[in-house]
């Protein structure tokens, strides 16, 4: 079965997305039918993870336990689904943890699936993708705002593409605690909140206004709750208007305290974080000069599902990000292509014995395409420069751990390996990352001459901790520098606990 056949999503298959948000955790299960998604199940729990984030970056024990209990419940629902049809994504609060691994390890065990930590801008891209599939398509640009528990995302997009993406460290949970932590609601507190949030918005508000948009759309539970209240009170009909938002603010201030908030259309579980969300939206209306906002039912979790479909249908934004990176840093595409072909040929020879799958093949392919991006900075230590670029660039489609793996492979693709870089990866990724790195190292050595000549006929056999590379004698004799490099490579690969043997295939055949 080819890679494409294995990854292609067939009619009737179930897909699931888990959104580990700072306010709520969500699970959505959908059936893929005729190119569309039909949601068949939703689960939600107001974990309020952001409320348990301590100043030192640790997580309050009660929130930690509640999060694991919720994920275990989700995991029971997901047991019938294959791993490749489930994606779990964690957002702002997990990004803010001083030691994410201490949470992610138990969380993944409870859920039964890996958890991706995405950057703020990647979260914004997924939000926009979910919103774009939840409203009728339009040729005009759209502004999308999603107020989460710990952050708020602002996106300008057109059709299904996010053109501008920003993520601010203001969310309904965090802002309620910050400005109304003791529950008191006053005009002075509200003005302070508006001022401080406006300062954050100034970073990009003018640029956004210069780009322009045809309509504004609000996503997430916070904005849906605001829409429910202003419609239930009769302050506006369908959309959220600026005047309705001002009346809502006045109603909140009249309550005097968060505990006294009782508004038509507002669910009780939303009361404790509602004021912070309203403050963020009012400041956003002012900074971006909004008059009204449409409310959308879909958001990031639906975006994750459609992103899964895109990957399966060879519309993977990660591939486009790698291509853009190669172009930006003027990579020698012909040489990178030859290294990639050689690397993937080696991969296919050992994938079964080394238990490497589709994800690892992608890592190797991406790394080969950009293994020389560091040359744009300096030839000396270019593998170190390339690793920094890969880890710290804004790469659409990539989760944090994927960029960390990519950076680790690039850092170790030449010269003496730094095994500390591999040890810094999540434990479940270290062995496969080391094996991918070894294959890229060999491919780079075999293409040392940078010539367009076809690669030699080679054989590669793998066991748990060993590689046996067989090359024609004539080719080895004609490439003495590469032969010397391969001799040295034996010592280098020992740091990955891999024993490399290089053999003369003709001599072995004669024997």
N, C-alpha and C positions, 0 to 999 in steps of 0.2 A: 504494500500500500504506500503510495507516495505521500509526501508531507501535505500536499494540497488536499488529497482525498481524506486524510485523517482529520485535518482541521476544518474541512467544509461542514457547515451547519446544515442539516437536512430538515425538511418540513416535519413538524411534529416534535422536534427535539425541545427539551426544556433548558432554559438558561436562568441563572440566578445572579443577582448582584447584592452585595452587602455593603451598606454605607455606614461606617463607624464614625459618626459625626460627633461634634463637641456638645450638642444638645441631645439629639436622639440617635438611636441606632435603628437602621431600616434594613429589611430584607424584602426583595421583590423577586418573584418567580414568574417567568413568562414563557409562553410557548411560541416557537418560531413557525409562522405559517405564511407561505407565499411572499416572503421577503419582509413581512411585518411581525411585530410582537403583540401577542395577546396576553395581558397580565392575568394570571390565574390565582395568585396568592400574594398577600402583603402581610408583613409582621413589623411592628414598631414598638420601641420601648424608650421612654424618656429617661435615659441614663444620666444625663446632665454631667458628662465627663469633665467639662470645663470647670464646673463648680468644685471639683476635687483636685484641681491643679494647684499645687503649692508653689510659693515664690521660688523655692530651690529646684523646681522642675520635677519633683516627685509627685506621686498620685496618692490622694487620700485613700485609706484602706477600704472604707465603705463604698466609694465609687469604683474602686478596683474590683471588689467582689461583685458588685452589681453588674459591672461590665462583663465579667466572666460568666455570670449566670445567664445574662442575655445572649451572649455568643454561644453558650452551650445549648440554649433553646433553639437558636437559629441552626446550629449544627445538626440537631435532630431532624429538622425539616430538610436539610440538604443531603442527608445520607444517601438518598436514592440517585443523586446526580453525580455524573463523573467529574473529576477534578477540573478537567479542561473546560467545563461549562459553568464554572463558578468563579467569580472574581469578587474579592473583598478589598475595600479601599478605606484607609484611615486618613483623617484630615487634620485640622489645625491643632487640637489638643495633643494628639500623639506626636505631631511634629515638634511641639514645645517641650516634650518630656526630656529631661536631662539624660536619661538612659532608656531610650525606646525599647531596647531588647528585653529589658526586665518585664515590660508589659506584653510585648509582641509574642514572646515564647509561649507563655501560658494562654494568651488569647488565641493563638493559632491552634494550640492543642484543644482548647474548648470548642472552637469552631470546626476544626477538622480540615481547614484549608489555609493556605498561605495568605498573609495580609500584606497588601501593598500600601506603603506610606507615600502619598503624592504631595508634590509641592503646591503652593497656593495657586500658581498659574496653571498647573495641570488640573487642579480641582476646578478652576474657572472654565477651562476648555471642556471638561466633561459636563459641567453644569450647562454650558451653552448647547452642547450636543443634545442633551436631554430636552431642553426647552425647545430647540429648533424642530425636534420630532414631535413635540406636543402641541404645536400651533400650526396653522396653515402656512405653507411656504409663501414667501413674498420677496420681490426683487429689492425692497428697501432695506437699509441697515436697521439693526435693532440694538437697543441697549438692554442688557439683562442685569438685574441686581438680585443677588441671593444672600440673604442675611442668615448666617449660621449661628451656632452657639459661641464659637470663638473667633470667627473671622467673617468678613463680608467680601464677596467677589463681585466685580464689576466687569462686564464684557460687552464690547461692541462686536457684532457679527453680521454676516450676510449669508443667506441660505443656510448651509450647515457648517460654515467655517467661522471660527472665532478669530477676529482680526486684531483686536486689542484686548489684553487681559491684565487685570490688576486684582490683588488680594490684600485687604487691609486687616490689621490685627484688632478689629472691633467686631464683636458678636453680641447676640442678645443676652447670653448668660454672662459673659465677661463684662459687658457694659452695665448691666443691671447691678452686678456686684461692685463695679468700680464707682458708679455715680450714685447708686441708691442702695448701697450695701446694708444700711440699717433699716431699710424699708421706707424711709421718709421721702416724700415727693414734694418738691417746692419749686417755685419759679427760679430761685437762685441756683438750685442744683441743676435744673433743666437747662438754664442758660450756660452753665459750666460745661454740661455734656455737649451741647450744640457747638460751643467754641472749640473744645478739644477734638471732637470728631471732625469738625470743619478743617482744622489744621492738618489732619491726616489726609483728608480728601483733596487738599490743595496740591498734593504731589502730582495729581494727574487730571484734575477737573478741567482745567483750561484746555489741555490737549484733547480730552474727550469731547468737549463742546465744539472744538474746531473741526473734529471729524464729522460730527453730526449723526443723527439717526432719525428714522421715520416714526418709530414708536418705542415706548419703554415697557418692559415686561418684568414683573416681579415673580421670583420663584422662592421656594422653601416654605416651611411651616409657619415661620414668623410672618412673612408677607401675606400668606393665605389667611392667617388669623386676623391680621389687620383688615384685610378685605372683607372678611366675614363680619367684623364688628361695624365697620362704616356702612355696610349695606343693611345689616340688621337694624341699625339705628335710623336708617333713612337719610343719612348724610350724603350719600351718593348712590347711584343706581348699580352700575356694573363695575366700573373701574375705581381705582383709588385716586381721588383728586387732592390737590393741595389744600383746598378749603376744608375737605373732610378730614384730612390729616391734622389740620390746626384745631378743629373741633374735638378730635380724639385726644390731642395733647391737653387741651383745656379740661376735658373730662377726667383725665388721669390726675391732673394737678388738683382738681376738686376733691378727689378721693383722699388726698393727703398722705396716704400710706399704701404701700404695695398690698398689704393684707386686706385693704378695704376695696380693692378693685373688683367691681362687679359690673360687667358690661354685656349687653345682648350679643350673642354670637361668639363669646369668648369661652373656650373650654377651660375648666378649672386647672388643668395641668399646665396651661400656658400662663396663668396669672403671675407666677413668681418671676418670670423672665420677660414679661410683655413690655414693661416700661423701657428697658434697654433697647429692644427692637424698634419701638416707635421712635425713640430718640435718633437712632441710626437712620431710619428711613426719612425722617423730617430733615435731618442735616443733609442727606443725599439729594432730596428734592431741591433744597436751597442751593447747594454747590453746583448741581448740574442743570439748574433752572428747569426743573420738570413741572409740568402742569397736571399730568395724569399718568397713571400706570395701569396696565393690564395685568391681571393675575393669571399665572400658569400653574397647572396641576403637576407638571413633570419637572424633574430637576436632575441632580447628579446621578442618582441610582439608575434612572432610565438612560442617562448618557453612557454609563458604564456598559449597559447591555448593548446599546447600539455600537459602542466602540468594539465590543467583542465581535459583533457581526462584521464590522469593517475589517478587523484583523483577519477574520476567516475568509473574507472575500478579497484578500490582497489589497486592501485599502488601509494599511497599517500606518498611522501617523509617525510611528517610530522610524520607519524606513525613510520617510520624507525628512525627518529631523537629521538623520545621519547624512543624507545626501546634501542637505543645506550646510551642515557642519563642514563636510569635505570641500564644498564650494567656497565657503567663507575663508577657510584657511589654505586654499589653493593646493590641495592635495594632488599629487601625481596620480591621476585616475587610472591610467594604463597600468602602472606598476601596482597600485592598490588592487586593481582587478585581478592581476595575475596572482598576487598573494592570496586573495580571497578564493580563487579557483583551487589553488594548491591546498589551502587550509581546509576547505570543504571536502576535497578529495580525501585528505587524511582523516577527517571527521567520519566520513561514511565508512571508512575501513575499520574504525574502532568503536563506533557508537554503541553497538550492541554489547561488546565486551566491557566497555566502560560505563554502560547504562546512562548514556547521554541522549537527550530527547530534543524536541523541537525548540524549547527555550534555549538550550545550550547551543544549538546550531545557529540560532539568531544571534546570540552573543558573539560567536566566532565570526559570523558574517559581518556584523556591524564593526567589530574591532578591527578586522582586516581592512575594511574600507577607510577607516580613519586612523590607522596605526601611526601615520606620519604627520598628524595635524600639529604636533609640537614643533616641527621644523619651521613653522611660521614665526616662532619666537626665537629659537636658537638650535643649532645642530647639537651642541653639547647638551646632554641630558634631555634630549627632545622627548623621550618616553615619559619623563617626569612632568614636563610641560603639558604634554598631551593628556596625561591622566588628570591634571588639574582642570584643563578645559572641559573634559568629558564629565567630570563630577560636578562642576559648578555652572555649566551652561543651562539655559532654559530650553530643555528638549521636550517638545510636545509629544505626548504619548507615553513617556517614560515614568515609571515609579522610581522612588528614591533608591531602592535596593538595586534596580537595574542599572542606574547610573553609577552606583558604587561598584558593581561587578565590572561594568565596562571600564571604569577608571582603573580598577585593580589589574585587569588584563593588559591594558595599555602600559601601566607602570612597569609591569613585569615582562613585557614582550621582548626585551633585549637586555644585554649586559647581565650583571649579577642580580638575581631576583631579590626582592624585599618581601620576605614571607610575613612580616608584620602587617603589610597591607592586606594580605589574604586573611590573616587572623582577625582583622577588624570587620570582616564581613559577617553577616548572620551565619551561625554554625551550619545550617542546612545547605548553604551555598558554597562553602569553602572547597570541598572536594571537587565539585563539578567546575568551579571557577579555575582551580589549579590545573585540571585536565585540559580545559579550553585554552588556558594560557600556554601550556606545553605544546599544543597543536599549532597555535599561532607562531610560537617561537621557531618551530621546525619549518613552517611555511616561509617565514621571513628569511631563514638561513638558506633554504633551497632556492629562493629567488634573489639571492645576494647579488648576482651579476646584473640585475635590473634589465636583462635583455628580453627581447620578444620571442626567444627560442622556446619551443615547447618544453615543458618540464620532463624530467626523466621518468622512465617507467619505474615505479617504486611500489614497494609493498610495506605495509605497516601492520604489525600484530601487537595487541595489547593484552596484558593480564592485569591483575589488580594494581600492582605497583611497578609495572615494567612496560617498556615499549621496545620492540625490535623493528628497526628500520632497515630495509634491504634496498640497495641501489646498485645499478650496473657499474662494473669495474671501470669501463671506459669513461663513463660520466664522472666518476670520482677522480680518475686520473686527470681528466680535463679541467677539473675545478678544485685545485689544491687548497685555495683559500677556504672554500666551503667545507672541504674535508677537515681542515684544521679547526674551523668553527664547530663542526659536529663533534670533534674530539673534546673540545672544551665544554660543549653543551652537556656532556655526561656529568661533569661536576656541577654545573648550574642546576640541572634538573633534580639532583639529589636533595636540594632544598625543598622540593615539592614531594619528596619521598617517591620519586620515580626513577627507576634504573633504566637508562637508555643504552641500547646496544645497536651499533651500526655495522651492518654486514654487507659483504660483496655478494650480490645475488647470483652472479655467474659462478663464483667459487662454490657457493652452496649447492647450485644446480649440478656442478661437476662432481661434487662429493656424493 
